[in-house]
């Protein structure tokens, strides 16, 4: 009889543990969603994480950045992405996130394109994020190439 009751007795303990768990950091959640979008080669999902007023050194607006993401993702059959060394400096209405992204990809075999595109890259990102809608979105980004490789 006690074996049948054990799951019912453990359930309140499980609920208490879940309710005491810290609420997820929305800035980190945005960065994790970017990593997932890159792995899925999903430009639309990545674009949803960019603020309406997004800008960077190469793109005047969100639409231009989204166009670049679409081209990059279309050039690869697959992409593996991992983000590391994430550091977040938060203020009430702005957060600065820095991290290193490591990418491995298989370029599509379209003539010389496959030979020109890197198969691996390590990129250091800096991003400003701000609350928008129901989460935090990227309002500005910069990046620098740490290393890349084209040999299969």
Buried (B, 14 or more C-beta within 10 A) or exposed (E): EEEEEEEEEEEEEEEEEEEEEEEEBBBBEBBBBBBBBBBBBBBEBBBBBBBEEBBBEEBEEBEBBBEEBBEBBEBBEEBEBEBEEBEBEBEEEBBBBBBBBBBBBBBBEEEEEBEEBBBBBBBBBBBBBBBBEEBBBBBBBEBEEEEEEEEE
